[in-house]
């Protein structure tokens, strides 16, 4: 079901709702990014893997997600070809950092050679720090780039990756002058910085930045000033961090109503516009750009999971599948260093539940994304997700 790019196997995949991913503050990176962490394993024996999930929480949603993470991980184990995994599951009581550190330590004491999870940023950081001196890597479900590095690798999709894909594609169409609009919160600020970094890396220009309070009244009060800035800046596109289930419907309505010309300066979205059907009916988004995972592989994973467990997976569940299957694919290839950083960052990457992905030496990841637009109230793919690294989009 999963593959190294040098040895493709069965393909499956998954659909993500990026708006549900939480951004949490984190402490310092536990190890230098140049550290080569990880132990050698006997590939003829089961790989001892710890799965840290947000179970044992007072929040029912955390416990449901914990079950889906475990289900997806066990599905990945069943699909492995040529490798075995001894999976042990530990609860982190939601995102409790102290609990995450304690169970990470317990897992390594009980023989774990690598940790997959936990979900929340502070918990992931605490787990990484707890086992940094034990030569064990952590593949966290988080997308919080603040603590990636050393022995901590992100499985979660990052704003950096999405911004880079969209700025690069827009540049191929001659769009190189962007204005950024973002909510005045942590996610908005992280998104703003990701867009600015992507513009710099791709030779584009940020011609203006405008923030707004995350409330309907706050957005409406900011609208006139934002539209005036768009006009005066000469922006060829307005790159927004707005989320589908939060500020996007208001921004995509209020700015065009106040005079924003979306033909001259269309929206580019850092979050997905296909997660809520009603977004397709917003005239302001028509002709804009956003990124999404490979829809074919995503549908395959969802179908496989539903057939096995009787219900659809949580949008993040595929991350657990990805982590397990990446390790299994490396071990199946006879790599005794399958859980080491050197192996995890191999450049050809892996096939995951939402398309191709690879870990980077700094703990971040790259995921293959399609570029899409909305035309006549329908999502239309403009540029398919790349099927290999070094191809279109990379």
Order of alpha helices (4+ residues) and beta strands (2+ residues): beta-beta-alpha-beta-alpha-beta-alpha-beta-beta-alpha-beta-alpha-beta-alpha-beta-alpha-beta-beta-alpha-alpha-alpha-beta-beta-beta-beta-beta
